[in-house]
Amino acid sequence: MESTFTFTAVFEKTEGWYVGFVEELPGANTQGKTLEETRENLRDAVELILISNRELTERDLVGKNVIREEISVDI
């Protein structure tokens, strides 16, 4: 099941590096020598965090009687 999510990325140029993070996802941060490299690194970080969170949740829910559904939030 593949989904597309949209997040807000924030980038800051520091001494020779770009640092990036996602406002809505604590822990999703990275750096790179160029802005494009930092963008790609951040996409990878977000993907890994979401996949890992999904796998950990699925493992923790094995054998439990749960309801799983998608929700939408407009901000």
mmCIF file of the N, C-alpha and C atoms, coordinates in Angstrom:
data_MODEL
# 
_entry.id   MODEL 
# 
loop_
_atom_site.group_PDB 
_atom_site.id 
_atom_site.type_symbol 
_atom_site.label_atom_id 
_atom_site.label_alt_id 
_atom_site.label_comp_id 
_atom_site.label_asym_id 
_atom_site.label_entity_id 
_atom_site.label_seq_id 
_atom_site.pdbx_PDB_ins_code 
_atom_site.Cartn_x 
_atom_site.Cartn_y 
_atom_site.Cartn_z 
_atom_site.occupancy 
_atom_site.B_iso_or_equiv 
_atom_site.pdbx_formal_charge 
_atom_site.auth_seq_id 
_atom_site.auth_comp_id 
_atom_site.auth_asym_id 
_atom_site.auth_atom_id 
_atom_site.pdbx_PDB_model_num 
ATOM 1   N N  . MET A 1 1  ? 0.850  -1.183  0.000  1.00 0.00 ? 1  MET A N  1 
ATOM 2   C CA . MET A 1 1  ? 0.000  0.000   0.000  1.00 0.00 ? 1  MET A CA 1 
ATOM 3   C C  . MET A 1 1  ? 0.890  1.239   0.000  1.00 0.00 ? 1  MET A C  1 
ATOM 4   N N  . GLU A 1 2  ? 0.859  1.983   -1.062 1.00 0.00 ? 2  GLU A N  1 
ATOM 5   C CA . GLU A 1 2  ? 1.673  3.182   -1.174 1.00 0.00 ? 2  GLU A CA 1 
ATOM 6   C C  . GLU A 1 2  ? 0.791  4.403   -1.027 1.00 0.00 ? 2  GLU A C  1 
ATOM 7   N N  . SER A 1 3  ? 1.244  5.373   -0.256 1.00 0.00 ? 3  SER A N  1 
ATOM 8   C CA . SER A 1 3  ? 0.514  6.612   -0.030 1.00 0.00 ? 3  SER A CA 1 
ATOM 9   C C  . SER A 1 3  ? 1.442  7.785   -0.277 1.00 0.00 ? 3  SER A C  1 
ATOM 10  N N  . THR A 1 4  ? 0.856  8.928   -0.576 1.00 0.00 ? 4  THR A N  1 
ATOM 11  C CA . THR A 1 4  ? 1.629  10.151  -0.724 1.00 0.00 ? 4  THR A CA 1 
ATOM 12  C C  . THR A 1 4  ? 1.257  11.091  0.407  1.00 0.00 ? 4  THR A C  1 
ATOM 13  N N  . PHE A 1 5  ? 2.256  11.590  1.096  1.00 0.00 ? 5  PHE A N  1 
ATOM 14  C CA . PHE A 1 5  ? 2.059  12.532  2.184  1.00 0.00 ? 5  PHE A CA 1 
ATOM 15  C C  . PHE A 1 5  ? 2.763  13.832  1.818  1.00 0.00 ? 5  PHE A C  1 
ATOM 16  N N  . THR A 1 6  ? 2.258  14.934  2.319  1.00 0.00 ? 6  THR A N  1 
ATOM 17  C CA . THR A 1 6  ? 2.893  16.228  2.110  1.00 0.00 ? 6  THR A CA 1 
ATOM 18  C C  . THR A 1 6  ? 3.283  16.802  3.464  1.00 0.00 ? 6  THR A C  1 
ATOM 19  N N  . PHE A 1 7  ? 4.531  17.208  3.579  1.00 0.00 ? 7  PHE A N  1 
ATOM 20  C CA . PHE A 1 7  ? 5.052  17.772  4.821  1.00 0.00 ? 7  PHE A CA 1 
ATOM 21  C C  . PHE A 1 7  ? 5.715  19.109  4.520  1.00 0.00 ? 7  PHE A C  1 
ATOM 22  N N  . THR A 1 8  ? 6.000  19.863  5.566  1.00 0.00 ? 8  THR A N  1 
ATOM 23  C CA . THR A 1 8  ? 6.694  21.134  5.436  1.00 0.00 ? 8  THR A CA 1 
ATOM 24  C C  . THR A 1 8  ? 8.160  20.943  5.798  1.00 0.00 ? 8  THR A C  1 
ATOM 25  N N  . ALA A 1 9  ? 9.032  21.148  4.826  1.00 0.00 ? 9  ALA A N  1 
ATOM 26  C CA . ALA A 1 9  ? 10.470 21.046  5.063  1.00 0.00 ? 9  ALA A CA 1 
ATOM 27  C C  . ALA A 1 9  ? 11.035 22.441  5.315  1.00 0.00 ? 9  ALA A C  1 
ATOM 28  N N  . VAL A 1 10 ? 11.950 22.524  6.264  1.00 0.00 ? 10 VAL A N  1 
ATOM 29  C CA . VAL A 1 10 ? 12.634 23.776  6.581  1.00 0.00 ? 10 VAL A CA 1 
ATOM 30  C C  . VAL A 1 10 ? 14.127 23.541  6.363  1.00 0.00 ? 10 VAL A C  1 
ATOM 31  N N  . PHE A 1 11 ? 14.765 24.450  5.622  1.00 0.00 ? 11 PHE A N  1 
ATOM 32  C CA . PHE A 1 11 ? 16.190 24.322  5.322  1.00 0.00 ? 11 PHE A CA 1 
ATOM 33  C C  . PHE A 1 11 ? 16.924 25.568  5.805  1.00 0.00 ? 11 PHE A C  1 
ATOM 34  N N  . GLU A 1 12 ? 18.101 25.346  6.359  1.00 0.00 ? 12 GLU A N  1 
ATOM 35  C CA . GLU A 1 12 ? 18.944 26.453  6.806  1.00 0.00 ? 12 GLU A CA 1 
ATOM 36  C C  . GLU A 1 12 ? 20.355 26.229  6.277  1.00 0.00 ? 12 GLU A C  1 
ATOM 37  N N  . LYS A 1 13 ? 20.940 27.281  5.723  1.00 0.00 ? 13 LYS A N  1 
ATOM 38  C CA . LYS A 1 13 ? 22.327 27.175  5.257  1.00 0.00 ? 13 LYS A CA 1 
ATOM 39  C C  . LYS A 1 13 ? 23.242 27.583  6.400  1.00 0.00 ? 13 LYS A C  1 
ATOM 40  N N  . THR A 1 14 ? 24.154 26.684  6.735  1.00 0.00 ? 14 THR A N  1 
ATOM 41  C CA . THR A 1 14 ? 25.143 26.972  7.766  1.00 0.00 ? 14 THR A CA 1 
ATOM 42  C C  . THR A 1 14 ? 26.517 26.966  7.103  1.00 0.00 ? 14 THR A C  1 
ATOM 43  N N  . GLU A 1 15 ? 27.552 26.925  7.860  1.00 0.00 ? 15 GLU A N  1 
ATOM 44  C CA . GLU A 1 15 ? 28.912 26.982  7.325  1.00 0.00 ? 15 GLU A CA 1 
ATOM 45  C C  . GLU A 1 15 ? 29.222 25.775  6.439  1.00 0.00 ? 15 GLU A C  1 
ATOM 46  N N  . GLY A 1 16 ? 28.976 25.910  5.145  1.00 0.00 ? 16 GLY A N  1 
ATOM 47  C CA . GLY A 1 16 ? 29.302 24.857  4.200  1.00 0.00 ? 16 GLY A CA 1 
ATOM 48  C C  . GLY A 1 16 ? 28.291 23.734  4.106  1.00 0.00 ? 16 GLY A C  1 
ATOM 49  N N  . TRP A 1 17 ? 27.228 23.796  4.860  1.00 0.00 ? 17 TRP A N  1 
ATOM 50  C CA . TRP A 1 17 ? 26.220 22.731  4.882  1.00 0.00 ? 17 TRP A CA 1 
ATOM 51  C C  . TRP A 1 17 ? 24.820 23.329  4.831  1.00 0.00 ? 17 TRP A C  1 
ATOM 52  N N  . TYR A 1 18 ? 23.900 22.505  4.388  1.00 0.00 ? 18 TYR A N  1 
ATOM 53  C CA . TYR A 1 18 ? 22.482 22.797  4.553  1.00 0.00 ? 18 TYR A CA 1 
ATOM 54  C C  . TYR A 1 18 ? 21.948 21.812  5.584  1.00 0.00 ? 18 TYR A C  1 
ATOM 55  N N  . VAL A 1 19 ? 21.116 22.309  6.465  1.00 0.00 ? 19 VAL A N  1 
ATOM 56  C CA . VAL A 1 19 ? 20.457 21.471  7.465  1.00 0.00 ? 19 VAL A CA 1 
ATOM 57  C C  . VAL A 1 19 ? 18.971 21.535  7.169  1.00 0.00 ? 19 VAL A C  1 
ATOM 58  N N  . GLY A 1 20 ? 18.294 20.396  7.211  1.00 0.00 ? 20 GLY A N  1 
ATOM 59  C CA . GLY A 1 20 ? 16.863 20.360  6.930  1.00 0.00 ? 20 GLY A CA 1 
ATOM 60  C C  . GLY A 1 20 ? 16.121 19.521  7.934  1.00 0.00 ? 20 GLY A C  1 
ATOM 61  N N  . PHE A 1 21 ? 14.874 19.919  8.192  1.00 0.00 ? 21 PHE A N  1 
ATOM 62  C CA . PHE A 1 21 ? 14.010 19.133  9.064  1.00 0.00 ? 21 PHE A CA 1 
ATOM 63  C C  . PHE A 1 21 ? 12.570 19.285  8.619  1.00 0.00 ? 21 PHE A C  1 
ATOM 64  N N  . VAL A 1 22 ? 11.719 18.380  9.084  1.00 0.00 ? 22 VAL A N  1 
ATOM 65  C CA . VAL A 1 22 ? 10.291 18.412  8.773  1.00 0.00 ? 22 VAL A CA 1 
ATOM 66  C C  . VAL A 1 22 ? 9.546  18.883  10.010 1.00 0.00 ? 22 VAL A C  1 
ATOM 67  N N  . GLU A 1 23 ? 8.783  19.970  9.869  1.00 0.00 ? 23 GLU A N  1 
ATOM 68  C CA . GLU A 1 23 ? 8.063  20.553  11.004 1.00 0.00 ? 23 GLU A CA 1 
ATOM 69  C C  . GLU A 1 23 ? 7.122  19.561  11.673 1.00 0.00 ? 23 GLU A C  1 
ATOM 70  N N  . GLU A 1 24 ? 6.428  18.768  10.877 1.00 0.00 ? 24 GLU A N  1 
ATOM 71  C CA . GLU A 1 24 ? 5.365  17.910  11.394 1.00 0.00 ? 24 GLU A CA 1 
ATOM 72  C C  . GLU A 1 24 ? 5.850  16.552  11.890 1.00 0.00 ? 24 GLU A C  1 
ATOM 73  N N  . LEU A 1 25 ? 7.120  16.244  11.747 1.00 0.00 ? 25 LEU A N  1 
ATOM 74  C CA . LEU A 1 25 ? 7.602  14.903  12.069 1.00 0.00 ? 25 LEU A CA 1 
ATOM 75  C C  . LEU A 1 25 ? 8.887  14.992  12.890 1.00 0.00 ? 25 LEU A C  1 
ATOM 76  N N  . PRO A 1 26 ? 8.759  15.031  14.217 1.00 0.00 ? 26 PRO A N  1 
ATOM 77  C CA . PRO A 1 26 ? 9.950  15.109  15.066 1.00 0.00 ? 26 PRO A CA 1 
ATOM 78  C C  . PRO A 1 26 ? 10.927 13.977  14.745 1.00 0.00 ? 26 PRO A C  1 
ATOM 79  N N  . GLY A 1 27 ? 12.187 14.305  14.681 1.00 0.00 ? 27 GLY A N  1 
ATOM 80  C CA . GLY A 1 27 ? 13.209 13.313  14.384 1.00 0.00 ? 27 GLY A CA 1 
ATOM 81  C C  . GLY A 1 27 ? 13.582 13.238  12.922 1.00 0.00 ? 27 GLY A C  1 
ATOM 82  N N  . ALA A 1 28 ? 12.786 13.853  12.054 1.00 0.00 ? 28 ALA A N  1 
ATOM 83  C CA . ALA A 1 28 ? 13.098 13.850  10.623 1.00 0.00 ? 28 ALA A CA 1 
ATOM 84  C C  . ALA A 1 28 ? 13.979 15.056  10.331 1.00 0.00 ? 28 ALA A C  1 
ATOM 85  N N  . ASN A 1 29 ? 15.281 14.834  10.371 1.00 0.00 ? 29 ASN A N  1 
ATOM 86  C CA . ASN A 1 29 ? 16.223 15.906  10.091 1.00 0.00 ? 29 ASN A CA 1 
ATOM 87  C C  . ASN A 1 29 ? 17.459 15.328  9.434  1.00 0.00 ? 29 ASN A C  1 
ATOM 88  N N  . THR A 1 30 ? 18.185 16.186  8.720  1.00 0.00 ? 30 THR A N  1 
ATOM 89  C CA . THR A 1 30 ? 19.352 15.723  7.973  1.00 0.00 ? 30 THR A CA 1 
ATOM 90  C C  . THR A 1 30 ? 20.209 16.910  7.587  1.00 0.00 ? 30 THR A C  1 
ATOM 91  N N  . GLN A 1 31 ? 21.265 16.622  6.860  1.00 0.00 ? 31 GLN A N  1 
ATOM 92  C CA . GLN A 1 31 ? 22.112 17.683  6.327  1.00 0.00 ? 31 GLN A CA 1 
ATOM 93  C C  . GLN A 1 31 ? 22.690 17.238  4.991  1.00 0.00 ? 31 GLN A C  1 
ATOM 94  N N  . GLY A 1 32 ? 23.239 18.194  4.264  1.00 0.00 ? 32 GLY A N  1 
ATOM 95  C CA . GLY A 1 32 ? 23.874 17.887  2.995  1.00 0.00 ? 32 GLY A CA 1 
ATOM 96  C C  . GLY A 1 32 ? 24.721 19.052  2.538  1.00 0.00 ? 32 GLY A C  1 
ATOM 97  N N  . LYS A 1 33 ? 25.592 18.790  1.580  1.00 0.00 ? 33 LYS A N  1 
ATOM 98  C CA . LYS A 1 33 ? 26.467 19.845  1.046  1.00 0.00 ? 33 LYS A CA 1 
ATOM 99  C C  . LYS A 1 33 ? 25.711 20.811  0.141  1.00 0.00 ? 33 LYS A C  1 
ATOM 100 N N  . THR A 1 34 ? 24.655 20.313  -0.521 1.00 0.00 ? 34 THR A N  1 
ATOM 101 C CA . THR A 1 34 ? 23.844 21.165  -1.388 1.00 0.00 ? 34 THR A CA 1 
ATOM 102 C C  . THR A 1 34 ? 22.390 21.092  -0.926 1.00 0.00 ? 34 THR A C  1 
ATOM 103 N N  . LEU A 1 35 ? 21.610 22.055  -1.378 1.00 0.00 ? 35 LEU A N  1 
ATOM 104 C CA . LEU A 1 35 ? 20.190 22.051  -1.031 1.00 0.00 ? 35 LEU A CA 1 
ATOM 105 C C  . LEU A 1 35 ? 19.505 20.812  -1.596 1.00 0.00 ? 35 LEU A C  1 
ATOM 106 N N  . GLU A 1 36 ? 19.832 20.445  -2.838 1.00 0.00 ? 36 GLU A N  1 
ATOM 107 C CA . GLU A 1 36 ? 19.206 19.264  -3.448 1.00 0.00 ? 36 GLU A CA 1 
ATOM 108 C C  . GLU A 1 36 ? 19.585 17.989  -2.700 1.00 0.00 ? 36 GLU A C  1 
ATOM 109 N N  . GLU A 1 37 ? 20.849 17.858  -2.315 1.00 0.00 ? 37 GLU A N  1 
ATOM 110 C CA . GLU A 1 37 ? 21.268 16.687  -1.540 1.00 0.00 ? 37 GLU A CA 1 
ATOM 111 C C  . GLU A 1 37 ? 20.519 16.624  -0.210 1.00 0.00 ? 37 GLU A C  1 
ATOM 112 N N  . THR A 1 38 ? 20.338 17.767  0.420  1.00 0.00 ? 38 THR A N  1 
ATOM 113 C CA . THR A 1 38 ? 19.620 17.811  1.693  1.00 0.00 ? 38 THR A CA 1 
ATOM 114 C C  . THR A 1 38 ? 18.157 17.445  1.501  1.00 0.00 ? 38 THR A C  1 
ATOM 115 N N  . ARG A 1 39 ? 17.539 17.913  0.423  1.00 0.00 ? 39 ARG A N  1 
ATOM 116 C CA . ARG A 1 39 ? 16.149 17.539  0.118  1.00 0.00 ? 39 ARG A CA 1 
ATOM 117 C C  . ARG A 1 39 ? 16.016 16.025  -0.032 1.00 0.00 ? 39 ARG A C  1 
ATOM 118 N N  . GLU A 1 40 ? 16.904 15.439  -0.818 1.00 0.00 ? 40 GLU A N  1 
ATOM 119 C CA . GLU A 1 40 ? 16.853 13.987  -1.036 1.00 0.00 ? 40 GLU A CA 1 
ATOM 120 C C  . GLU A 1 40 ? 17.091 13.229  0.267  1.00 0.00 ? 40 GLU A C  1 
ATOM 121 N N  . ASN A 1 41 ? 18.066 13.676  1.048  1.00 0.00 ? 41 ASN A N  1 
ATOM 122 C CA . ASN A 1 41 ? 18.330 13.039  2.343  1.00 0.00 ? 41 ASN A CA 1 
ATOM 123 C C  . ASN A 1 41 ? 17.113 13.127  3.251  1.00 0.00 ? 41 ASN A C  1 
ATOM 124 N N  . LEU A 1 42 ? 16.416 14.270  3.204  1.00 0.00 ? 42 LEU A N  1 
ATOM 125 C CA . LEU A 1 42 ? 15.238 14.450  4.049  1.00 0.00 ? 42 LEU A CA 1 
ATOM 126 C C  . LEU A 1 42 ? 14.090 13.554  3.590  1.00 0.00 ? 42 LEU A C  1 
ATOM 127 N N  . ARG A 1 43 ? 13.903 13.433  2.295  1.00 0.00 ? 43 ARG A N  1 
ATOM 128 C CA . ARG A 1 43 ? 12.883 12.504  1.781  1.00 0.00 ? 43 ARG A CA 1 
ATOM 129 C C  . ARG A 1 43 ? 13.176 11.080  2.253  1.00 0.00 ? 43 ARG A C  1 
ATOM 130 N N  . ASP A 1 44 ? 14.442 10.679  2.163  1.00 0.00 ? 44 ASP A N  1 
ATOM 131 C CA . ASP A 1 44 ? 14.830 9.339   2.622  1.00 0.00 ? 44 ASP A CA 1 
ATOM 132 C C  . ASP A 1 44 ? 14.566 9.165   4.113  1.00 0.00 ? 44 ASP A C  1 
ATOM 133 N N  . ALA A 1 45 ? 14.917 10.181  4.904  1.00 0.00 ? 45 ALA A N  1 
ATOM 134 C CA . ALA A 1 45 ? 14.716 10.104  6.354  1.00 0.00 ? 45 ALA A CA 1 
ATOM 135 C C  . ALA A 1 45 ? 13.237 9.963   6.697  1.00 0.00 ? 45 ALA A C  1 
ATOM 136 N N  . VAL A 1 46 ? 12.390 10.760  6.047  1.00 0.00 ? 46 VAL A N  1 
ATOM 137 C CA . VAL A 1 46 ? 10.948 10.690  6.304  1.00 0.00 ? 46 VAL A CA 1 
ATOM 138 C C  . VAL A 1 46 ? 10.413 9.318   5.924  1.00 0.00 ? 46 VAL A C  1 
ATOM 139 N N  . GLU A 1 47 ? 10.814 8.820   4.769  1.00 0.00 ? 47 GLU A N  1 
ATOM 140 C CA . GLU A 1 47 ? 10.360 7.499   4.325  1.00 0.00 ? 47 GLU A CA 1 
ATOM 141 C C  . GLU A 1 47 ? 10.753 6.419   5.330  1.00 0.00 ? 47 GLU A C  1 
ATOM 142 N N  . LEU A 1 48 ? 11.991 6.447   5.781  1.00 0.00 ? 48 LEU A N  1 
ATOM 143 C CA . LEU A 1 48 ? 12.456 5.442   6.740  1.00 0.00 ? 48 LEU A CA 1 
ATOM 144 C C  . LEU A 1 48 ? 11.724 5.537   8.074  1.00 0.00 ? 48 LEU A C  1 
ATOM 145 N N  . ILE A 1 49 ? 11.472 6.755   8.539  1.00 0.00 ? 49 ILE A N  1 
ATOM 146 C CA . ILE A 1 49 ? 10.744 6.941   9.801  1.00 0.00 ? 49 ILE A CA 1 
ATOM 147 C C  . ILE A 1 49 ? 9.329  6.397   9.683  1.00 0.00 ? 49 ILE A C  1 
ATOM 148 N N  . LEU A 1 50 ? 8.634  6.728   8.594  1.00 0.00 ? 50 LEU A N  1 
ATOM 149 C CA . LEU A 1 50 ? 7.251  6.273   8.432  1.00 0.00 ? 50 LEU A CA 1 
ATOM 150 C C  . LEU A 1 50 ? 7.170  4.758   8.276  1.00 0.00 ? 50 LEU A C  1 
ATOM 151 N N  . ILE A 1 51 ? 8.079  4.176   7.505  1.00 0.00 ? 51 ILE A N  1 
ATOM 152 C CA . ILE A 1 51 ? 8.086  2.718   7.344  1.00 0.00 ? 51 ILE A CA 1 
ATOM 153 C C  . ILE A 1 51 ? 8.387  2.042   8.673  1.00 0.00 ? 51 ILE A C  1 
ATOM 154 N N  . SER A 1 52 ? 9.369  2.548   9.385  1.00 0.00 ? 52 SER A N  1 
ATOM 155 C CA . SER A 1 52 ? 9.741  1.970   10.676 1.00 0.00 ? 52 SER A CA 1 
ATOM 156 C C  . SER A 1 52 ? 8.594  2.066   11.673 1.00 0.00 ? 52 SER A C  1 
ATOM 157 N N  . ASN A 1 53 ? 7.947  3.235   11.745 1.00 0.00 ? 53 ASN A N  1 
ATOM 158 C CA . ASN A 1 53 ? 6.811  3.399   12.659 1.00 0.00 ? 53 ASN A CA 1 
ATOM 159 C C  . ASN A 1 53 ? 5.681  2.440   12.315 1.00 0.00 ? 53 ASN A C  1 
ATOM 160 N N  . ARG A 1 54 ? 5.409  2.272   11.029 1.00 0.00 ? 54 ARG A N  1 
ATOM 161 C CA . ARG A 1 54 ? 4.354  1.352   10.596 1.00 0.00 ? 54 ARG A CA 1 
ATOM 162 C C  . ARG A 1 54 ? 4.700  -0.077  10.998 1.00 0.00 ? 54 ARG A C  1 
ATOM 163 N N  . GLU A 1 55 ? 5.939  -0.509  10.740 1.00 0.00 ? 55 GLU A N  1 
ATOM 164 C CA . GLU A 1 55 ? 6.351  -1.876  11.077 1.00 0.00 ? 55 GLU A CA 1 
ATOM 165 C C  . GLU A 1 55 ? 6.321  -2.127  12.581 1.00 0.00 ? 55 GLU A C  1 
ATOM 166 N N  . LEU A 1 56 ? 6.767  -1.163  13.372 1.00 0.00 ? 56 LEU A N  1 
ATOM 167 C CA . LEU A 1 56 ? 6.736  -1.319  14.832 1.00 0.00 ? 56 LEU A CA 1 
ATOM 168 C C  . LEU A 1 56 ? 5.303  -1.411  15.345 1.00 0.00 ? 56 LEU A C  1 
ATOM 169 N N  . THR A 1 57 ? 4.423  -0.588  14.789 1.00 0.00 ? 57 THR A N  1 
ATOM 170 C CA . THR A 1 57 ? 3.019  -0.617  15.196 1.00 0.00 ? 57 THR A CA 1 
ATOM 171 C C  . THR A 1 57 ? 2.379  -1.937  14.819 1.00 0.00 ? 57 THR A C  1 
ATOM 172 N N  . GLU A 1 58 ? 2.610  -2.393  13.599 1.00 0.00 ? 58 GLU A N  1 
ATOM 173 C CA . GLU A 1 58 ? 2.038  -3.674  13.165 1.00 0.00 ? 58 GLU A CA 1 
ATOM 174 C C  . GLU A 1 58 ? 2.511  -4.810  14.062 1.00 0.00 ? 58 GLU A C  1 
ATOM 175 N N  . ARG A 1 59 ? 3.776  -4.806  14.424 1.00 0.00 ? 59 ARG A N  1 
ATOM 176 C CA . ARG A 1 59 ? 4.315  -5.844  15.304 1.00 0.00 ? 59 ARG A CA 1 
ATOM 177 C C  . ARG A 1 59 ? 3.650  -5.788  16.683 1.00 0.00 ? 59 ARG A C  1 
ATOM 178 N N  . ASP A 1 60 ? 3.470  -4.572  17.210 1.00 0.00 ? 60 ASP A N  1 
ATOM 179 C CA . ASP A 1 60 ? 2.869  -4.417  18.534 1.00 0.00 ? 60 ASP A CA 1 
ATOM 180 C C  . ASP A 1 60 ? 1.388  -4.780  18.560 1.00 0.00 ? 60 ASP A C  1 
ATOM 181 N N  . LEU A 1 61 ? 0.724  -4.750  17.401 1.00 0.00 ? 61 LEU A N  1 
ATOM 182 C CA . LEU A 1 61 ? -0.715 -5.015  17.353 1.00 0.00 ? 61 LEU A CA 1 
ATOM 183 C C  . LEU A 1 61 ? -1.065 -6.460  17.030 1.00 0.00 ? 61 LEU A C  1 
ATOM 184 N N  . VAL A 1 62 ? -0.070 -7.294  16.789 1.00 0.00 ? 62 VAL A N  1 
ATOM 185 C CA . VAL A 1 62 ? -0.327 -8.698  16.462 1.00 0.00 ? 62 VAL A CA 1 
ATOM 186 C C  . VAL A 1 62 ? -1.141 -9.341  17.584 1.00 0.00 ? 62 VAL A C  1 
ATOM 187 N N  . GLY A 1 63 ? -2.246 -9.979  17.194 1.00 0.00 ? 63 GLY A N  1 
ATOM 188 C CA . GLY A 1 63 ? -3.093 -10.681 18.151 1.00 0.00 ? 63 GLY A CA 1 
ATOM 189 C C  . GLY A 1 63 ? -4.078 -9.800  18.900 1.00 0.00 ? 63 GLY A C  1 
ATOM 190 N N  . LYS A 1 64 ? -4.061 -8.504  18.625 1.00 0.00 ? 64 LYS A N  1 
ATOM 191 C CA . LYS A 1 64 ? -4.984 -7.588  19.300 1.00 0.00 ? 64 LYS A CA 1 
ATOM 192 C C  . LYS A 1 64 ? -6.172 -7.305  18.393 1.00 0.00 ? 64 LYS A C  1 
ATOM 193 N N  . ASN A 1 65 ? -7.316 -7.055  19.002 1.00 0.00 ? 65 ASN A N  1 
ATOM 194 C CA . ASN A 1 65 ? -8.540 -6.747  18.278 1.00 0.00 ? 65 ASN A CA 1 
ATOM 195 C C  . ASN A 1 65 ? -8.610 -5.231  18.078 1.00 0.00 ? 65 ASN A C  1 
ATOM 196 N N  . VAL A 1 66 ? -8.119 -4.767  16.942 1.00 0.00 ? 66 VAL A N  1 
ATOM 197 C CA . VAL A 1 66 ? -8.062 -3.329  16.689 1.00 0.00 ? 66 VAL A CA 1 
ATOM 198 C C  . VAL A 1 66 ? -8.804 -2.986  15.408 1.00 0.00 ? 66 VAL A C  1 
ATOM 199 N N  . ILE A 1 67 ? -9.163 -1.736  15.286 1.00 0.00 ? 67 ILE A N  1 
ATOM 200 C CA . ILE A 1 67 ? -9.743 -1.200  14.054 1.00 0.00 ? 67 ILE A CA 1 
ATOM 201 C C  . ILE A 1 67 ? -8.707 -0.248  13.475 1.00 0.00 ? 67 ILE A C  1 
ATOM 202 N N  . ARG A 1 68 ? -8.380 -0.453  12.224 1.00 0.00 ? 68 ARG A N  1 
ATOM 203 C CA . ARG A 1 68 ? -7.399 0.396   11.558 1.00 0.00 ? 68 ARG A CA 1 
ATOM 204 C C  . ARG A 1 68 ? -8.094 1.072   10.387 1.00 0.00 ? 68 ARG A C  1 
ATOM 205 N N  . GLU A 1 69 ? -8.025 2.409   10.352 1.00 0.00 ? 69 GLU A N  1 
ATOM 206 C CA . GLU A 1 69 ? -8.651 3.150   9.264  1.00 0.00 ? 69 GLU A CA 1 
ATOM 207 C C  . GLU A 1 69 ? -7.882 4.433   9.003  1.00 0.00 ? 69 GLU A C  1 
ATOM 208 N N  . GLU A 1 70 ? -8.037 4.959   7.806  1.00 0.00 ? 70 GLU A N  1 
ATOM 209 C CA . GLU A 1 70 ? -7.424 6.228   7.447  1.00 0.00 ? 70 GLU A CA 1 
ATOM 210 C C  . GLU A 1 70 ? -8.292 7.368   7.951  1.00 0.00 ? 70 GLU A C  1 
ATOM 211 N N  . ILE A 1 71 ? -7.646 8.463   8.338  1.00 0.00 ? 71 ILE A N  1 
ATOM 212 C CA . ILE A 1 71 ? -8.370 9.673   8.705  1.00 0.00 ? 71 ILE A CA 1 
ATOM 213 C C  . ILE A 1 71 ? -7.776 10.835  7.915  1.00 0.00 ? 71 ILE A C  1 
ATOM 214 N N  . SER A 1 72 ? -8.574 11.852  7.686  1.00 0.00 ? 72 SER A N  1 
ATOM 215 C CA . SER A 1 72 ? -8.112 13.059  7.006  1.00 0.00 ? 72 SER A CA 1 
ATOM 216 C C  . SER A 1 72 ? -8.248 14.230  7.951  1.00 0.00 ? 72 SER A C  1 
ATOM 217 N N  . VAL A 1 73 ? -7.281 15.111  7.906  1.00 0.00 ? 73 VAL A N  1 
ATOM 218 C CA . VAL A 1 73 ? -7.293 16.294  8.754  1.00 0.00 ? 73 VAL A CA 1 
ATOM 219 C C  . VAL A 1 73 ? -7.004 17.499  7.872  1.00 0.00 ? 73 VAL A C  1 
ATOM 220 N N  . ASP A 1 74 ? -7.838 18.507  7.943  1.00 0.00 ? 74 ASP A N  1 
ATOM 221 C CA . ASP A 1 74 ? -7.610 19.755  7.221  1.00 0.00 ? 74 ASP A CA 1 
ATOM 222 C C  . ASP A 1 74 ? -7.114 20.797  8.212  1.00 0.00 ? 74 ASP A C  1 
ATOM 223 N N  . ILE A 1 75 ? -5.984 21.388  7.887  1.00 0.00 ? 75 ILE A N  1 
ATOM 224 C CA . ILE A 1 75 ? -5.417 22.406  8.785  1.00 0.00 ? 75 ILE A CA 1 
ATOM 225 C C  . ILE A 1 75 ? -5.363 23.726  8.053  1.00 0.00 ? 75 ILE A C  1 
# 
